[in-house]
């Protein structure tokens, strides 16, 4: 028997190859199905890191769901991770406020002129009223920058649970969907 044949019959080598055979499955799972992330910073307070000022080293750990992005299923209120349009090396977490065709009344520093969201884009904002750099700074973002939907808070344990997809107070009444604007222009309905 050859030396190579006897090498591959050793129990430790067989076990190593069994484990290595699952590596592509694990890579596929974390890139296309689910993965974990730590949310840092205060732009999504109070949804994430509500105690950031008193515990700056403690960050929320979240479950990222990736297949919604793969099939382009986005909804207003979804919390997503995306590559920053201003710094392509920075992965940020924001909430989708408006989708293509919607009309948004932006907050400062944007001019107060309503903005129609172009096809293939969305409007994202942080939940914080004071410390967020979002579409109010850089405008609508391409949907292609979104990498995942944040589905669940895993840590800290007392705050674990499904992410609330309700729009924050600062975003309500500032967005009109395409259907709403059509009805208002045709029939004067509110």
URUR-V141729 format. One record per helix or strand of 2 or more residues. SS is the DSSP state (hx for helix, st for strand). FROM is the first residue (numbers start at 1). TO is the last residue. If there is no record, write none. Layout:
SS:FROM:TO
SS:FROM:TO
//
This chain:
hx:3:8
hx:11:21
hx:23:32
st:34:39
st:60:65
hx:67:70
st:79:83
st:91:99
st:103:104
st:115:116
st:121:125
hx:135:138
st:141:142
hx:143:145
st:146:155
hx:157:159
st:161:162
hx:169:171
st:175:176
hx:178:187
//
